[in-house]
Amino acid sequence: MIRYAITDPSFFTTLEDKQNYLNSLKADYVLFRDKTTNNYREQALEFLKLSQNMSFKRILHTDYNLAFELKADGVHLTSKQFKDIPKAKELGLWTVISTHSLSEIKQAQNLGADAVTFSPIFPTPNKGEPKGITELKKAIDSCNVDIIALGGIVTQEHINLVEETNAFGFASIRYFL
């Protein structure tokens, strides 16, 4: 089961903080995400430089052209970007998209996404009613795309429950802090 870390810039104030965080990660994929910045390109470039010799796959958020240009390994699209899945795939990017329902998972699968995040699985601030492990298992059993559980995964117990579903992996911000 893969481990997918999602960055949150509010936890890092210095370059040293960022480097220490990246050095400490035990993740297979790392999504650089910052929804508040006006200079995502420069920050993404910094993330890619800081992590260039690390073993995890480096993913950028929403902008598949930038991910391709900066030679990231992939792109994580929002649930409003289904039309961009084929475009990202044409560029050779590993492509994951956020989903919140079985119909969205099937749509992503039909458009060629490599993986989806399905959320929220457990309670998480401001993300609505959790889907739960039962819905996660139902989605996994009825789709042929890699599903990454997301939302409220903060303990080893959560990870164990996700692992029992045969999910492709789990994603989290808080677990990796």
N, C-alpha and C positions, 0 to 999 in steps of 0.2 A: 504494500500500500504506500503510495507516494505521500510525501509531506510537502505542502504548498504554503509557503509563508507569504503574507501580504504585508507590505510596509505601511507604516503610518507616520508621516513626517512630524506629527506633534510630539512624538517621543524622543526626537533627536534634535539637539541644538547645535552641535559642533561636528566638524568633519571627523574628529576622533571618535565621537559617539557613533556616527554612522559606520565607521570602519570596524569598531569593536562589535557592533551588532552583527554586521555581515560575517565577521570572523567567527562569531559564536554560533551562527545558524547551523542547525542540523536539519537541512531541508533539501529536497530534490529540485524544487522550482521556487523561484522568488519573484513575486510580482512587485515591481516598483510602481506605487500608486500615490498620487498626491492630487486630490481634487480641489485644493485651495490655491495652488500656485499660479502665477502668471508667466512663469519661466520653466515650464515642464521640460522643454527640450534640454536646457542646460542642466537641470537636475537629473534628468534621465541619463545624460552623457556622464555626469559625475558618478551615478550609480553603476553604470556599465564599466567605467574605469576602475572604480574601487573594487569591483567584483570580478575583474577580468581573469584572474587566476584561480577562481573558486570552482568547485566541482558542480554547483547547481546550475540549472537552466535559468536564464535571465529573461524575464517577461516584462513588457511594457504595457501600460494601460491605455486602452481605447484607440490609439493612433497607430494603425497598422503600417502606414507609410513611414512614419518615424521609426517604428520598430525595425522595418526593413532597412532603412537608410543607415541607422546606427548599428546594424548587425546584431540586434537582440535575437534571442532564440525563438521568441514568440510574442503573441499579443493576447491580452485579455479584453474582450469586448463586453460592453454593457448589454443589458437586456433590451436596449433600444437599437441595437446594431446588427440585427440578424442579416440584413441585406449586405453587410460587409464581410460575412464569413467567406464567400467565394473569392472576394478580392484579396483577403489576407492569405488564403490558401494558394492563390495564384502566385503570390510572392514567396511561397515556400516556408511560411511561418507556421509554427505550432500554434493552433488557434483554439482558444477556450472562450466560452461565452457564459455570462451569468444567466441562470434560469430560475424560475420560481413555480413552475407547474409542469406536469407531465406533457402537456401539449407543446410547451416551449422546448422541452428536451427533445421531443420528436422532430420539431421544426429544425432545431440545430443539427440533429443527426442527419436529416434529409438534405441539409445545405452543406454537409461535409465537415462540420466542426470535429476537431480531434478529441475534445473533451468539453464538458459543461460543469459549472458549479451549480449546485442545487441548494437553495437556502430559503429561510434559515432552518436548520435542523433542530437546534436547541434555542432556548430563549436568549435573545441578544438585544441590546438597547436599540430602540427605534427601528426595528426590522419586522414588526408585525408578529402574527401568530406563528409559532414554530411548526414545521412540517412533521417533525418527529422521525424516529427510526423506522416505523412501519411504512410511512410514505416513501422514505428513502429506499427501502428494500423493494417496494412495489415498483418504483421508477427503475431501479437497477434490473429487476427481473423482466421488465417490459420494453427495454431499449437496448440498442446495440452501439452506444457511444459511451466512452469512459465518463463516469460520474464522480465528481469530487464533492464531498459533503462540506458545507460551509455554514457558519453561523452558530455562535455560542460554544464553539469547541475550545474549551480552556483547560480540561483536565485529562489525565490518562484514562479515566473511566469513560469519558466521552469518546476518546479515540478507540478504546476497546469495543464500545458499542457500534461505532461506525465500521470498524474492521470486520465485525461479525456479519455485516450485510454484504460483504465482498465488493464494497465500493472501490473504485480505482485509487482513491486517496481522500485526504482531508485537507482543508484550507483554513487558515486562521490568522488573525492579527495578534490577538492577546496571548495565545498559547506560546508563541515564539518570542515574547518579550522577556 
